[in-house]
């Protein structure tokens, strides 16, 4: 069982290859739960080719932000949210942890809900809440055991889900019609509806990972692998893992005429021989789809409250996920759409600020990043009491303006009319936050970041009384030496 939290990863444990990161990102998304995001645009009234273009365009747009942000964990040896303390402050990065937890919370709920839907739809009858509970317990166990178990799981999930998807195309091919639509556009016209699909089926996928990529890339050693390989592996894993299941979900929804409900309609329209594949894909696929974000939430909670272990934190957030699932399962379509739109608008400004900060620095003082975890103060990332006010102000302004321009099936912001009736909230949010961050935080010449491969003791950090210096020096040796 993995006991390592958000402390800087020792070099001797950084043995993961970039292709392993790609396999985890792809395998954890090749599931029926990820295919839900392909079903949603169909319910908006879009046809097959409209869904395809919106999904691919949104995913590529999101990868332009997500792929470079994979280097936060790779460069710092810790999680992305802890590394973001270099830009938001060692206390201000708690905002990053909060965003990451909420993102993961929603996606775990969707994965567990989909698995429960598959079981009830195929087997029939049964107590659906009990099914959700059983699946959540299994997923929690996997997340508690940690990264190594999730890596091994996703290696064999990829071929299993590939077979499920391939046989699904065979089973529904004769009923598939590229011109079929579920009804009129849910927004004002094709363009507005297409933009909504671009966000929910495309952009939201990579954006959901920006705060958790470091959980996996921190295991990749900069001494053995180039940053370009890490970014390429991240982009390839996310593109395959997000686009393939989304398009498969759209294919199933159109072939099964699933305009109102997803898996029940798919099971009703499927030939009998394919039902076991739906059951296996729904349950097994959810293990990776829910296990990865649940693992992330455990790390985030540990980062926010260091005295709380990763294992305990994972168990607590699993219970919170079940509560969220039971509250929203009767209106899952609207709940998922609203969740995705709002969280995308809130997360994009964070990603833009983190990306600008990373491009400015590229290196991290791994010891100063851990000040909050150790209960100390000071260091190069202390800013004002641990908070970088310009970065936080830039994020707040971007998120607020973005929410005012958001447009979905349940909420229309007052600025939508000023943008021609189209939802460009994520563009406004990202541009405003990035511009403000650059203006409020002019690039200043800083003291060089110490070489993380050498032993050093940063004097600006003040440790709590009673904390021995020798212990800190020993920790630095274990963490930083190659």
Residue pairs with C-beta under 8 A, 6 or more apart in sequence:
1 144
1 145
1 146
1 311
2 145
2 146
2 147
2 148
2 149
2 310
3 309
3 310
3 311
4 13
4 146
4 310
5 299
5 302
5 303
5 306
5 309
5 310
5 373
6 78
6 79
6 82
6 299
6 302
6 303
6 370
6 373
7 78
7 370
7 373
7 479
8 76
8 77
8 78
8 366
8 367
8 369
8 370
8 479
8 480
9 77
9 78
9 218
9 219
9 479
10 478
10 479
11 221
11 223
11 453
11 479
11 480
11 481
11 482
13 219
14 77
14 218
14 219
14 220
14 221
14 224
15 219
15 221
16 151
16 216
16 219
16 220
17 220
17 225
18 220
18 225
18 229
18 230
18 232
18 233
18 234
19 233
20 151
21 70
21 216
21 217
21 219
21 220
21 230
21 233
21 234
21 237
22 233
22 234
22 236
22 237
23 151
23 154
23 155
23 158
23 237
24 150
24 151
24 154
24 216
24 237
24 292
25 209
25 216
25 234
25 237
25 238
25 241
26 154
26 158
26 236
26 237
26 238
26 240
26 241
27 153
27 154
27 155
27 157
27 158
27 161
27 241
27 288
28 150
28 154
28 157
28 241
28 288
28 289
28 291
28 292
29 205
29 238
29 241
29 242
29 245
29 288
29 289
30 157
30 158
30 161
30 162
30 165
30 240
30 241
30 244
30 245
30 285
30 288
31 111
31 114
31 157
31 161
31 245
31 281
31 282
31 284
31 285
31 286
31 288
31 289
32 114
32 115
32 118
32 245
32 249
32 263
32 278
32 281
32 282
32 285
32 286
33 110
33 111
33 113
33 114
33 115
33 282
33 285
33 286
33 289
33 290
34 205
34 241
34 242
34 245
34 246
34 249
34 285
34 289
35 245
35 246
35 248
35 249
35 252
36 110
36 114
36 249
36 262
36 336
37 200
37 201
37 204
37 205
37 242
37 245
37 246
37 249
37 336
37 340
38 51
38 55
38 201
38 245
38 246
38 247
38 248
38 249
38 250
38 251
38 252
38 253
39 249
39 250
39 252
39 253
39 258
39 262
40 197
40 200
40 201
40 333
40 336
40 337
41 50
41 51
41 54
41 55
41 196
41 197
41 200
41 201
41 250
42 51
42 181
42 182
42 250
42 253
42 254
42 258
42 259
43 182
43 186
43 253
43 259
43 260
43 333
44 182
44 185
44 186
44 187
44 193
44 196
44 197
44 409
45 181
45 182
45 183
45 184
45 185
45 186
45 193
46 54
46 181
46 185
46 190
46 193
46 194
46 197
47 178
47 179
47 180
47 181
48 178
48 179
48 180
48 250
48 251
48 254
49 178
50 190
50 194
50 197
51 197
51 201
51 247
51 250
52 247
52 250
53 194
54 194
54 195
54 197
54 198
54 201
54 202
55 197
55 198
55 201
55 202
55 243
55 246
55 247
55 250
56 202
56 243
57 198
57 202
58 197
58 198
58 199
58 201
58 202
58 203
58 204
58 205
59 202
59 203
59 205
59 206
59 238
59 239
59 242
59 243
60 202
60 239
61 198
61 202
61 203
62 202
62 203
62 204
62 205
62 206
62 207
63 206
63 235
63 238
63 239
65 206
65 207
65 210
65 348
65 351
65 352
65 355
66 206
66 207
66 209
66 210
66 213
66 234
66 235
66 238
66 351
67 231
67 232
67 234
67 235
67 238
68 231
68 355
68 358
68 359
69 80
69 210
69 213
69 351
69 354
69 355
69 358
70 213
70 214
70 217
70 230
70 231
70 234
71 217
71 227
71 230
71 231
71 358
72 80
72 83
72 84
72 213
72 214
72 217
72 354
72 358
73 79
73 80
73 83
73 213
73 214
73 215
73 216
73 217
73 218
73 220
74 214
74 217
74 218
74 220
74 222
74 227
74 230
75 83
75 222
75 227
75 358
75 362
75 363
75 364
76 82
76 83
76 86
76 214
76 218
76 364
76 366
76 369
77 218
77 366
77 452
77 479
78 214
78 218
78 366
78 369
78 370
79 212
79 214
79 215
79 218
79 299
79 300
79 303
80 96
80 100
80 210
80 211
80 212
80 213
80 214
80 215
80 354
81 93
81 96
81 97
81 100
81 211
81 214
81 300
81 303
82 93
82 214
82 303
82 369
82 370
82 373
83 214
83 364
83 369
84 93
84 96
84 350
84 354
84 357
85 91
85 92
85 93
85 96
85 369
85 372
85 381
86 357
86 361
86 364
86 365
86 369
86 381
87 93
87 353
87 354
87 356
87 357
87 358
87 388
87 391
88 95
88 96
88 353
88 387
88 388
88 391
88 392
88 395
89 381
89 382
89 383
89 384
89 386
89 387
89 388
89 391
89 392
90 368
90 369
90 371
90 372
90 379
90 381
90 382
90 386
91 372
91 385
91 386
91 387
92 383
92 386
92 387
92 388
92 391
92 392
93 372
94 304
94 372
95 350
95 392
95 395
96 211
96 350
96 354
97 211
97 300
97 301
97 303
97 304
98 300
98 304
99 211
99 343
99 346
99 347
99 350
100 211
100 212
100 296
100 297
100 300
101 297
101 300
101 301
101 317
102 343
103 208
103 211
103 212
103 293
103 343
103 347
104 212
104 293
104 294
104 296
104 297
104 300
104 317
105 293
105 297
105 317
105 320
105 321
105 324
106 324
106 336
106 339
106 340
106 343
107 208
107 289
107 290
107 293
108 139
108 290
108 293
108 294
108 297
108 318
108 321
109 321
109 324
109 325
109 328
110 289
110 332
110 336
111 139
111 286
111 289
111 290
111 293
112 132
112 135
112 136
112 139
112 286
112 290
112 321
112 322
112 325
113 132
113 325
113 329
113 332
114 263
114 282
114 286
114 289
115 131
115 132
115 135
115 282
115 283
115 285
115 286
115 290
116 128
116 131
116 132
116 135
117 262
117 263
117 264
117 282
118 263
118 267
118 278
118 279
118 281
118 282
118 283
119 126
119 131
119 135
119 279
119 282
119 283
120 126
120 128
120 131
121 263
121 264
121 266
121 267
121 278
122 267
122 275
122 276
122 278
122 279
122 282
123 279
128 329
129 326
132 322
132 325
132 326
132 329
133 322
135 283
135 286
135 290
136 290
136 318
136 321
136 322
136 325
138 287
139 286
139 287
139 290
139 291
139 294
139 318
140 294
140 314
140 315
140 318
142 149
142 150
142 153
142 287
142 291
143 150
143 290
143 291
143 294
143 295
143 298
143 314
143 318
144 298
144 311
144 314
144 315
146 295
146 310
147 215
147 216
147 219
147 295
150 288
150 291
150 292
150 295
153 287
153 288
153 291
154 288
157 284
157 285
157 287
157 288
160 280
160 281
160 284
161 245
161 281
161 284
161 285
163 277
164 277
164 278
164 280
164 281
164 285
165 244
165 245
165 248
165 281
167 274
167 277
168 248
168 251
168 252
168 274
168 277
168 281
169 248
169 251
171 270
171 271
171 273
171 274
171 277
172 251
172 252
172 255
172 256
172 269
172 270
173 255
175 255
175 256
175 269
176 251
176 254
176 255
177 254
177 255
178 254
180 254
180 257
182 253
182 257
182 258
182 259
183 259
185 192
185 193
186 193
186 196
186 409
187 193
187 195
187 196
187 407
187 409
188 421
191 422
192 407
192 421
192 422
192 423
195 407
195 422
195 423
195 424
196 337
196 341
196 407
196 408
196 409
196 423
199 340
199 341
199 344
199 423
199 426
200 336
200 337
200 340
200 341
201 246
201 250
202 242
202 246
203 344
203 426
204 340
204 343
204 344
205 238
205 242
205 246
206 238
206 242
207 343
207 344
207 347
207 348
207 351
208 293
208 343
208 347
209 238
210 347
210 350
210 351
210 354
211 296
211 300
211 347
211 350
212 292
212 293
212 296
213 234
215 295
215 296
215 299
217 230
217 234
220 230
223 453
223 482
249 262
252 258
252 262
252 266
253 259
253 262
253 265
253 266
255 269
256 265
256 266
256 268
256 269
256 270
257 265
257 269
258 265
258 266
258 269
259 265
263 278
263 282
266 278
267 275
267 278
270 278
294 314
294 317
294 318
294 321
295 314
297 313
297 314
297 317
298 310
298 311
298 313
298 314
298 315
298 317
299 310
299 313
300 313
301 308
301 310
301 313
301 314
301 316
301 317
302 308
302 309
302 310
302 313
303 373
305 313
306 372
306 373
306 374
306 375
308 316
328 335
334 409
334 410
337 408
337 409
337 410
338 408
338 409
338 410
338 411
341 406
341 407
341 408
341 411
341 423
341 425
342 403
342 406
344 426
345 399
345 402
345 403
345 406
345 425
345 426
345 429
346 399
346 402
346 403
346 429
348 398
348 402
348 426
348 429
348 430
348 433
349 394
349 395
349 398
349 399
349 402
349 429
349 430
349 432
349 433
349 434
350 395
350 433
351 430
352 398
352 430
352 431
352 433
352 434
352 437
353 391
353 394
353 395
353 433
353 434
353 437
356 434
356 437
356 438
357 391
357 437
360 443
361 449
363 449
363 452
364 449
364 452
365 379
365 380
365 381
365 449
365 450
365 458
366 452
366 479
366 480
367 379
367 456
367 457
367 458
367 461
367 476
367 479
367 480
368 379
368 380
368 381
368 382
368 458
368 460
368 461
369 381
371 377
371 378
371 379
371 381
371 382
371 386
371 461
372 386
374 463
374 464
374 467
375 463
375 464
375 467
376 461
376 462
376 463
376 464
376 467
377 386
377 461
377 462
378 460
378 461
378 462
379 458
379 460
379 461
380 446
380 447
380 458
380 460
381 388
382 460
383 389
388 441
390 436
390 437
390 440
390 441
391 437
391 440
391 441
393 436
393 440
394 432
394 433
394 434
394 436
394 437
394 440
394 441
395 433
397 432
397 433
397 436
398 428
398 429
398 430
398 431
398 432
398 433
398 434
398 436
399 429
399 433
401 415
401 425
401 428
401 429
401 432
402 425
402 426
402 428
402 429
402 432
403 413
403 425
404 413
404 414
404 415
404 425
405 413
405 415
405 416
405 418
405 419
405 423
405 424
405 425
405 428
406 412
406 413
406 416
406 423
406 425
407 413
407 416
407 422
407 423
407 425
408 423
413 425
415 428
416 422
416 423
419 428
450 456
450 458
452 480
453 480
453 481
453 482
454 480
454 481
455 473
455 476
455 477
455 480
455 481
456 476
456 480
457 469
457 472
457 473
457 476
463 469
463 472
